[in-house]
Amino acid sequence: MTFKFRHSLIMFICALLSAPMLAVAAQPQGHPKDPFAQLHVRDLGPAVAGGRVSSVAGIPGDPLIYYVGAAAGGVWKTSDGGESWKPIFEHEASASIGAIAVSRSNPSVVWVGTGEPNIRNDIMDGAGVYR
């Protein structure tokens, strides 16, 4: 065996033997091994009746304001990026929302198309388009 080959072989064996020790030493002390152990389940978005979101619209340039239309739960608005939601379409003739659009020229104008957008066995009829 040449010196160069023997030296390389010894270095390779040392690297293999020290790899598990390095991995153990690299873990911070006092932290759980499972990176997801500290995560907790939480709901995201509005608690809409009907449970299915059928349309979403936001305002370009404002990442905090969104409108969500539910298949059977009206229109909901968030002004804080989804931390809280308030219903804004709860007293109309139809709670089924099929489409939402925000006017580009005036973001305070929101168009809502009612009626179930997905063909299912429990669809709800719409009552037209609202502004």
C-alpha positions in Angstrom: 0.0 0.0 0.0 1.3 3.4 -0.8 1.6 6.1 1.7 -1.0 8.3 -0.1 -3.6 5.5 -0.3 -3.1 4.4 3.3 -3.4 8.1 4.5 -6.6 8.5 2.5 -8.0 5.2 3.9 -7.3 6.2 7.5 -8.9 9.7 7.0 -12.0 8.0 5.4 -12.3 5.6 8.4 -11.9 8.4 10.9 -14.6 10.4 9.1 -17.0 7.5 9.2 -16.4 6.9 12.9 -16.8 10.5 13.9 -19.9 11.3 11.8 -22.4 9.9 14.4 -20.7 11.8 17.2 -20.8 15.0 15.2 -24.5 14.6 14.5 -25.3 14.1 18.2 -23.1 17.0 19.2 -24.7 19.3 16.6 -28.2 19.0 18.3 -28.9 21.9 20.6 -29.3 20.8 24.2 -32.8 21.1 25.8 -34.6 21.1 22.4 -36.9 18.2 21.4 -35.7 16.0 18.6 -39.1 16.3 16.8 -39.1 19.7 15.1 -42.9 19.7 15.0 -43.4 18.9 18.7 -44.1 22.5 19.6 -46.7 23.1 16.8 -50.4 23.1 17.7 -53.4 22.7 15.4 -55.4 25.8 14.8 -58.1 26.9 12.3 -57.2 29.3 9.5 -59.8 31.5 7.8 -63.3 32.3 8.7 -65.6 29.7 10.4 -68.0 29.8 7.5 -71.3 27.9 7.6 -71.2 25.3 4.9 -67.5 24.8 5.3 -66.5 25.2 1.7 -64.8 28.3 0.4 -65.8 28.8 -3.2 -64.1 32.1 -4.1 -61.4 34.4 -2.7 -60.5 38.0 -3.7 -58.0 40.5 -2.4 -56.9 44.0 -3.1 -53.7 44.3 -5.1 -51.0 46.0 -3.1 -52.7 45.4 0.3 -51.8 42.0 1.6 -54.0 42.4 4.7 -57.5 42.7 3.1 -59.2 39.6 1.7 -62.8 38.6 0.9 -63.9 35.0 1.1 -67.1 33.6 -0.3 -68.5 30.4 1.1 -70.6 27.9 -0.9 -73.3 28.1 1.8 -72.1 30.8 4.2 -72.0 34.2 2.7 -69.1 36.6 2.3 -66.4 37.3 5.0 -63.8 40.0 5.1 -60.5 40.2 6.9 -58.6 43.5 7.3 -55.7 42.0 9.3 -54.4 39.3 7.1 -56.7 36.5 8.3 -56.4 37.0 12.1 -60.1 37.9 12.4 -63.0 37.8 10.0 -66.4 39.5 9.9 -69.4 38.6 7.9 -70.4 41.3 5.3 -73.1 39.4 3.4 -75.4 37.9 5.9 -78.8 39.5 5.3 -79.2 38.9 1.5 -81.5 36.6 -0.4 -78.8 33.9 -0.9 -76.0 32.7 1.3 -74.4 30.7 -1.5 -71.5 32.6 -3.1 -70.1 31.6 -6.4 -67.8 34.5 -7.3 -66.2 37.6 -5.8 -64.4 40.4 -7.5 -62.9 43.6 -6.2 -63.0 46.7 -8.4 -59.5 47.7 -9.6 -60.5 51.3 -9.9 -62.2 51.5 -6.5 -61.2 48.7 -4.0 -64.2 49.6 -1.7 -66.5 48.2 -4.4 -66.9 44.4 -4.2 -69.0 42.4 -6.7 -70.6 39.2 -5.4 -72.1 36.5 -7.6 -74.5 34.2 -5.8 -75.2 30.5 -6.4 -73.3 27.3 -5.9 -70.3 27.3 -8.4 -69.7 23.5 -8.2 -72.2 21.0 -9.4 -73.1 18.8 -6.4 -76.1 17.0 -5.0 -76.7 19.7 -2.4 -76.3 22.9 -4.5 -77.9 26.2 -3.5 -79.6 28.5 -5.9 -78.3 32.0 -6.3 -80.2 35.3 -6.3 -78.2 37.3 -8.8 -75.2 39.6 -8.6 -74.7 42.1 -5.8 -72.5 45.2 -5.4 
